[in-house]
């Protein structure tokens, strides 16, 4: 199991807030970090097709459905990457050591 962070995003004020955490299997965690999954796959460290197959199995959808989801995720990432974001660790702030 992998611990994955849950963030909310204020796209007007450019603040991302840590809302909590969720446990995911390794393949679901790769889906959540699909850009990193692509990098790992290009380095021969991950089978990207298995990540896609897992997404489709869990979501009971087609590869085309995955591709639409992936395109939307990367579009959101591109738009958000145009800005400098502030992080709000909320109730988890006391656990952050900087």
N, C-alpha and C positions, 0 to 999 in steps of 0.2 A: 504494500500500500504506500501511496505517496500523499503527503500533506500539501494541499493546494490552497493558495490564498484567494480570498474573494474580495474584490474591489468594486466600489461604485465610482462613477465618473461624473464630475460636473463639467460638461463640455463648454460652458460659458466662462466659468471662473478658472478652469484648468486645474482642478484639484481632484486627485484620486484619493479615496478614503478606504482604508482597510476595514472591511466589515466583518470578516471572520475567516474560517478555514473549513475545508471539506477534505475527506479522505477519498482518494481515487485510485483505481488500479493503475499500473504503470502505463498501459496503452491509453487509457482515458486522459492521463496526465500529459502524454505526448500530444493528444488532440488539443488540449487546452493551450499548449505551447507549440502550435503547429509550425510556426516559423523556425523555432529551434529544432523541431522534428525534421524539417527539410534540410537544415544544416547538417544534422547528425547523419541523415540518409546520404547526403552528398559526400560525407567522409567515410561512408561504409560502416557506420556504427549502428544503423537502424534501418529496418525494412519499412519504407514509407508506405508501400502497398498494404502491409499488415495493419498499419495505423488506420488507413482508409477503410479496410475491411472491418476492423473492429468498430469504427464509428458507425458504419452501415448496419452492422449486426445489432449494436446497442440501440440505435435509433430506428431500426426497422425501415431503412430507406435505401435508395439506390446510390450508386457512385455519382450520378449526376446531382442528386440532392446534396451529397457531400461537397461537390465542386461549387455549388451555389453558396453553401455555408462558408466554405473556405474563401471564396471571392469576397463575400460580405465582411468576413473577419479581417482580411488584409486591407480592404478599403477603409474600414474603421481605424485600423492601425495606422495607415498612411495619413489619414486626416488628423488623428491625435498626435502623430509624430511631428506635425508642423509647429507644435507649441512646446514651451517649457512648462512642465507640470510640477505642482507642489504636491507633496504627499502628506496626508493626514492619517496618522496611525491610530486615531481614536482611542478606544479603551485599551489598546495594545501598546500605547506609547511607552509605558513604563518598562516594557520588555525590549525596547530598541536601544542598542548601544552603538553610538556613533563616535 
